[in-house]
Every structure is written in C-alpha cells, then in structure tokens.
Amino acid sequence: MPDFDYERTFLEAAAPELKRYLLSDEVYWNLGLRAPAGTRPYPQFSLGWLLLFRRRVGSEANEEVLTQIEEIEKKWKSAWARKAAREFEQRLKLWIQFMNEIRESPEMNRDRYAYEVQRRTMLELLADDADELPDEQVKLLRAMDSALRGMLKTSGFIEDEGYAGRFPKERFWFLYGRT
C-alpha cells in the first residue's frame, strides 16, 4: 500500500515554502519536517522530490495544496524551469556515479537499484520542466539508459503496486525491471 500520508505531508510542508525556494540559489531546502517514529526520514526538499511525490500522490493529495503548487509553478515558471535544470544536472551526476558503481560491482550494488532508480525517475520528471537541457547532459543520460537497458531484467513494477498506474511502462521503463 502506498504511503500517501508521508508524501502528502511532504507536499503540504513544501507548498508554503515553494516560492522562497524557487527564488533562492539553493537546489536543496530544509523544510524542518520530521517523519513519524518508525518511518523513513524525509528527504531535503527539492523540485525533484516535489515532482516525484506529486506524481505518486496524484488525486490522493490535498486539492488546496496541489492548487497552491500549480499556481506558484505558473507564476514563477522561469524560476521553476531554471531550478529544474540545475537539479537535473546534479541528479544526473549522482545517477552516472551509481551506474558506474553497478557496472563495476553488480553484486555489491544490485540491492541499491530500487532506491537509486528514484533519481532516474526524477530526471525524467525534471527534464519535462527544465529550461532547454545542454546536449551533453541529454547524451549522457541516453548513454546511461543504453547501459541500463543492457543490464535490466524485466519484471513487474518495482515500487509499491499502488503507484504503477501513475508511471506508465512506456515512459518509465526503468521502474519495471531489476539489475
């Protein structure tokens, strides 16, 4: 069962901070959000996490919060696009690092795939919202995707099945396999 409450809480905490975040120089932002005992800690806020959680939660989210986020996104579109491009660059470096590690030591890194692939998902979502991405970054991502396709063993959706309908296999193919 998806943890919609965890992700809704993140979105609810992020919405009032979103404008300040977009207008700042920071890619990662501390929301001061504490996870309930026994749950995983919240990540630092970033546009990538917002996009991922918004997509996961979908219609399960607080409609007022989604509207607030959408209004800020429209009003501050160029700041949003710049932030998405900056985060894309940073997350791409981390994804490349992971891909290199899994190619060098597949057995030692295989169990990390389900967590690390969140970065690849964020890259997909950030690319939609970013200013035009540099050709070099696009080529690097394509090269990593080509390498991943060679390693990926097709399986069912690797995240909670409740999210599967929000991540179509044609676009998010990397969520439907394991290394």
C-alpha positions in Angstrom: 0.0 0.0 0.0 1.5 3.4 -1.0 2.3 5.7 1.9 0.2 8.6 0.6 0.2 10.3 4.1 4.0 10.5 4.1 4.1 12.1 0.7 1.0 14.3 1.3 2.7 15.7 4.5 5.8 16.5 2.4 3.8 18.3 -0.2 1.8 20.2 2.5 5.1 21.3 4.1 6.7 22.2 0.8 3.8 24.3 -0.7 4.2 27.4 1.6 8.0 27.3 1.1 7.9 26.9 -2.7 8.1 30.5 -3.8 11.0 31.3 -1.4 12.7 28.1 -2.6 12.3 28.9 -6.3 13.7 32.4 -5.8 16.7 31.2 -3.8 20.0 29.9 -5.0 19.5 26.6 -3.3 18.8 23.3 -5.0 18.1 21.5 -1.7 16.0 23.1 1.0 15.4 22.2 4.6 11.7 22.0 5.5 12.4 21.1 9.1 10.0 18.2 8.6 10.2 15.3 11.0 9.0 11.9 9.9 6.8 10.0 12.4 8.6 7.4 14.5 9.3 4.2 12.7 9.2 5.8 9.2 12.0 6.8 6.9 13.3 10.4 7.3 12.0 12.9 4.9 14.5 14.0 2.2 15.5 17.6 1.9 13.1 19.4 -0.3 13.9 19.8 -3.9 11.9 20.2 -7.1 12.7 16.6 -8.0 11.1 15.3 -4.8 8.1 17.6 -5.2 7.5 16.3 -8.7 8.0 12.7 -7.7 5.7 12.9 -4.7 3.1 14.9 -6.6 3.0 12.3 -9.3 2.9 9.4 -6.7 0.1 11.0 -4.7 -1.9 12.2 -7.6 -5.6 12.7 -6.8 -4.9 11.5 -3.2 -3.3 14.8 -2.4 -5.0 17.8 -0.7 -6.6 19.7 -3.6 -5.8 23.1 -2.0 -2.1 22.2 -1.7 -2.0 21.0 -5.4 -3.7 24.2 -6.5 -1.2 26.3 -4.5 1.7 24.4 -6.1 0.3 24.8 -9.6 -0.3 28.5 -9.1 3.3 29.1 -8.0 4.6 26.9 -10.8 2.7 29.1 -13.4 3.5 32.4 -11.8 7.2 31.6 -11.3 7.6 29.4 -14.4 11.1 30.7 -15.4 12.4 30.2 -11.9 10.9 26.8 -11.8 12.5 25.9 -15.1 15.9 27.1 -14.0 15.7 25.2 -10.7 14.7 22.0 -12.6 17.7 22.4 -14.9 20.1 22.9 -12.0 18.7 19.9 -10.2 18.7 17.8 -13.3 22.5 18.4 -13.7 23.2 17.4 -10.1 21.0 14.3 -10.1 22.5 13.2 -13.4 25.9 13.2 -11.8 24.7 11.1 -9.0 22.9 8.7 -11.4 26.1 8.4 -13.5 28.0 7.6 -10.3 25.5 4.9 -9.4 25.5 3.4 -12.9 29.3 3.3 -12.8 29.3 1.5 -9.5 26.7 -1.0 -10.6 28.7 -1.8 -13.7 31.9 -2.2 -11.8 30.4 -4.3 -8.9 26.9 -5.5 -9.9 26.6 -7.9 -7.0 27.5 -5.3 -4.4 25.2 -2.7 -5.8 22.2 -4.6 -7.1 20.2 -4.2 -3.9 20.5 -0.4 -4.2 18.7 -0.2 -7.5 15.2 0.1 -6.1 16.3 3.2 -4.2 18.7 4.7 -6.7 16.2 4.5 -9.6 14.2 7.2 -7.9 16.9 9.5 -9.2 16.3 8.3 -12.8 12.6 8.9 -12.2 13.3 12.4 -11.0 15.5 13.0 -14.1 12.5 12.1 -16.3 10.2 14.5 -14.4 12.8 17.3 -14.2 13.5 17.2 -17.9 9.9 18.0 -18.6 10.1 21.2 -16.6 13.7 22.3 -17.2 14.9 25.0 -19.4 16.5 23.6 -22.5 19.0 21.0 -21.3 22.5 21.0 -22.6 23.1 18.5 -25.4 25.9 17.0 -23.3 23.6 16.2 -20.4 21.0 14.7 -22.7 23.7 12.5 -24.4 25.0 11.3 -21.0 21.5 10.3 -19.9 20.9 8.4 -23.2 24.3 6.6 -22.7 23.3 5.6 -19.2 19.9 4.5 -20.4 21.5 2.4 -23.1 23.8 0.8 -20.5 20.9 0.2 -18.1 18.8 -1.4 -20.8 21.6 -3.9 -21.3 21.6 -4.8 -17.6 17.9 -4.6 -16.8 16.0 -7.8 -16.2 12.3 -7.1 -17.0 10.0 -7.7 -14.1 6.9 -6.2 -12.7 6.7 -2.7 -11.3 9.4 -2.4 -8.6 7.8 0.2 -6.4 4.6 -0.2 -4.5 2.0 -1.5 -6.9 -0.4 1.3 -5.9 1.9 3.7 -7.8 2.1 1.7 -11.0 -0.8 3.4 -12.8 0.9 6.8 -12.3 4.1 5.6 -14.0 3.3 4.1 -17.4 5.8 1.4 -18.5 6.4 3.0 -21.9 7.9 6.2 -20.4 9.1 4.9 -17.0 10.5 1.5 -18.3 13.3 1.6 -15.7 10.8 1.1 -12.9 9.7 -2.3 -14.5 12.9 -4.2 -14.0 15.9 -5.1 -11.8 19.6 -5.2 -12.4 
